[in-house]
Amino acid sequence: MASRPGPPLPDRRLWRKCLVGGDHANEQWSGHIIPRLLATPAGTPGSPATPRPLGSAPAPAGFIIGDMSFAGGRAFAIGTAPGRGGATLVASDDSGATWHLVGNVPLEGAAPRVLSPTGYLRFGSTETGYAWDRSHLFITHDGGTTWNMQPPVNPQMPQEYVVDLAAYGDRAVRAVGSIPCICRLEYTVDGGRTWRDTGTAPSSPSNATTKVVLQSDIAYATQLGNPAGGGDGPAPLYVSTDGAKTWSVRSTPCPGHQLTGDIAATAGHSVGILCLDRSTTPYSATVLISTDGGHTFRAGSQPVGVTPGQLGGLALAGRAASAVATESGVLLSTDGGQHWRQTLSCGPSWLGFESATEAHAVCGGNTVWRSNDGGQTWQKFSFPG
């Protein structure tokens, strides 16, 4: 699954100056967005057998990706392009080799942007998708051609917004609140037309932000710690097996005072947790993998040393294969994290597995890297300048 190195993070930030967008970079905010590594299962339910065809117009020149989502064999990307106001949506039916313009997404955003400069994107099928920023949530039921703005998540508390969202078919779960937060979980079974409160609000000693992951028959939620500050301590893993309607704590994977840095999942009830130990210099990151839906986790992986502000996030391809994104590149393990090797030398803003073999990474905002062998080798595709 994909996770931003994520989620938006939804969307966590490393508190330092950074440049976004490669050659088109602008110093836009004093926080490095951790990309959400989204490994989305292939064949997402709810997608038509034959998705509506994409238009003939190519992606606009100078397009810079802000976030990506995969559903039903189609790739979607939201971003910005010179001469086009707001957020632009493009899509690909050939795994990112060529991209076509879908249209605009009417996100307005807020100043200053705390999350993504273009908003976040999740598609549960080739028809049903969600785009949001810290001001609004928009939903499409026609593949991104038209978008409908949703009511505020809490009219009595306008500072609350969608912190994270995961979708699978017409089902979705969202974390609602404000960062830092103990965000409550809400679910939908009708493509976002109605939302219901689950009565669950994941918490942890750090209470930085909440990330949610949704599979065909299981959902996960946990609190992500702030690598740059906040309290220490691991976060419980919340699990739902009824379509995100009810939740219970299944385990607390990270040991001692380590933070939960990221979570990723894939089919077959495999879920990975990235644990971050801030007591070492450099920080020590380890990966724990469960193959029983989070009941038990294998012993910690070989630690990966990262300097503060360097760690991106976790992506999971299966029971043994996982990838960690850092500012210097992508580290891949095919043995449950016991050994790591760098397979991509650019620091991705987005990284994800769409299946056990197919992976994508975004570097510099306008370059998509594709792997057909589980992240071992990569092929480069760039948007026209």
CORLINUR-V739909 format. One record per backbone hydrogen bond with DSSP energy under -1.0 kcal/mol. CO is the residue of the C=O (numbers start at 0). NH is the residue of the N-H. E is the energy in kcal/mol with one decimal. If there is no record, write none. Layout:
co:CO nh:NH e:E
co:CO nh:NH e:E
//
This chain:
co:0 nh:315 e:-1.0
co:1 nh:37 e:-3.2
co:2 nh:36 e:-9.9
co:5 nh:7 e:-2.1
co:5 nh:35 e:-4.2
co:8 nh:10 e:-2.3
co:11 nh:33 e:-2.3
co:13 nh:15 e:-1.8
co:13 nh:31 e:-3.0
co:19 nh:25 e:-1.0
co:20 nh:23 e:-2.4
co:21 nh:24 e:-1.9
co:25 nh:19 e:-1.1
co:25 nh:27 e:-1.4
co:31 nh:13 e:-1.9
co:33 nh:8 e:-5.6
co:35 nh:3 e:-5.3
co:36 nh:2 e:-2.4
co:37 nh:1 e:-1.0
co:37 nh:39 e:-1.0
co:43 nh:46 e:-1.2
co:56 nh:100 e:-2.3
co:59 nh:62 e:-1.3
co:63 nh:79 e:-1.8
co:66 nh:77 e:-2.5
co:68 nh:75 e:-3.0
co:70 nh:73 e:-2.2
co:73 nh:70 e:-2.3
co:74 nh:91 e:-2.4
co:75 nh:68 e:-2.2
co:76 nh:89 e:-2.5
co:77 nh:65 e:-3.5
co:77 nh:66 e:-1.7
co:78 nh:87 e:-3.1
co:79 nh:63 e:-2.8
co:80 nh:83 e:-2.0
co:86 nh:104 e:-2.6
co:87 nh:78 e:-2.2
co:88 nh:101 e:-2.7
co:88 nh:102 e:-1.7
co:89 nh:76 e:-2.5
co:90 nh:99 e:-2.8
co:91 nh:74 e:-2.8
co:93 nh:96 e:-1.1
co:98 nh:58 e:-1.7
co:99 nh:90 e:-2.2
co:102 nh:88 e:-3.4
co:104 nh:86 e:-1.2
co:104 nh:106 e:-2.2
co:119 nh:131 e:-1.7
co:121 nh:129 e:-3.2
co:123 nh:168 e:-2.3
co:126 nh:142 e:-2.4
co:127 nh:123 e:-2.1
co:127 nh:124 e:-1.5
co:128 nh:139 e:-2.2
co:129 nh:121 e:-2.5
co:130 nh:137 e:-3.3
co:131 nh:119 e:-3.2
co:135 nh:132 e:-2.0
co:136 nh:149 e:-3.1
co:137 nh:130 e:-2.4
co:138 nh:147 e:-2.6
co:139 nh:128 e:-2.0
co:147 nh:138 e:-2.1
co:153 nh:156 e:-1.8
co:156 nh:159 e:-2.1
co:160 nh:176 e:-2.3
co:163 nh:174 e:-2.6
co:165 nh:172 e:-2.3
co:167 nh:170 e:-1.8
co:169 nh:190 e:-2.9
co:170 nh:167 e:-2.9
co:171 nh:187 e:-2.3
co:172 nh:165 e:-2.5
co:173 nh:185 e:-2.4
co:174 nh:162 e:-2.8
co:174 nh:163 e:-1.2
co:175 nh:183 e:-1.8
co:176 nh:160 e:-3.0
co:183 nh:175 e:-2.7
co:184 nh:197 e:-2.6
co:185 nh:173 e:-2.7
co:186 nh:195 e:-2.4
co:187 nh:171 e:-1.9
co:195 nh:186 e:-2.4
co:199 nh:184 e:-2.6
co:208 nh:223 e:-3.1
co:210 nh:221 e:-1.9
co:212 nh:219 e:-2.9
co:217 nh:214 e:-2.9
co:218 nh:239 e:-2.2
co:219 nh:212 e:-2.6
co:220 nh:237 e:-2.9
co:221 nh:210 e:-2.5
co:223 nh:208 e:-1.3
co:225 nh:228 e:-1.5
co:236 nh:249 e:-3.0
co:237 nh:220 e:-2.0
co:238 nh:247 e:-1.6
co:239 nh:218 e:-2.4
co:247 nh:238 e:-2.7
co:250 nh:236 e:-3.5
co:254 nh:257 e:-2.0
co:256 nh:232 e:-1.6
co:258 nh:275 e:-2.7
co:259 nh:224 e:-2.3
co:261 nh:273 e:-2.6
co:263 nh:271 e:-3.4
co:268 nh:292 e:-2.8
co:269 nh:265 e:-2.4
co:270 nh:289 e:-3.0
co:271 nh:263 e:-2.0
co:272 nh:287 e:-2.7
co:273 nh:260 e:-3.6
co:273 nh:261 e:-1.0
co:274 nh:285 e:-2.3
co:275 nh:258 e:-2.6
co:276 nh:283 e:-1.9
co:282 nh:305 e:-2.7
co:283 nh:276 e:-3.0
co:284 nh:303 e:-3.1
co:285 nh:274 e:-3.1
co:287 nh:272 e:-2.8
co:288 nh:297 e:-2.5
co:289 nh:270 e:-2.3
co:303 nh:284 e:-2.4
co:305 nh:282 e:-1.5
co:306 nh:309 e:-2.4
co:309 nh:326 e:-1.4
co:312 nh:324 e:-2.3
co:314 nh:322 e:-2.6
co:319 nh:335 e:-2.4
co:320 nh:316 e:-2.5
co:320 nh:317 e:-1.2
co:321 nh:332 e:-2.7
co:322 nh:314 e:-2.5
co:323 nh:330 e:-2.9
co:324 nh:311 e:-2.9
co:328 nh:325 e:-2.8
co:329 nh:342 e:-2.4
co:329 nh:343 e:-1.0
co:330 nh:323 e:-2.5
co:331 nh:340 e:-1.7
co:332 nh:321 e:-2.3
co:336 nh:301 e:-2.3
co:340 nh:331 e:-3.0
co:343 nh:329 e:-2.3
co:349 nh:361 e:-2.4
co:350 nh:2 e:-1.5
co:351 nh:359 e:-2.6
co:356 nh:373 e:-3.6
co:357 nh:353 e:-2.4
co:357 nh:354 e:-1.4
co:358 nh:370 e:-2.8
co:359 nh:351 e:-2.3
co:360 nh:368 e:-3.4
co:361 nh:348 e:-2.8
co:362 nh:366 e:-1.2
co:364 nh:64 e:-3.7
co:365 nh:382 e:-2.6
co:366 nh:362 e:-2.3
co:367 nh:380 e:-2.6
co:368 nh:360 e:-2.2
co:369 nh:378 e:-2.6
co:370 nh:358 e:-2.2
co:378 nh:369 e:-2.9
co:380 nh:367 e:-3.4
co:383 nh:61 e:-3.5
//
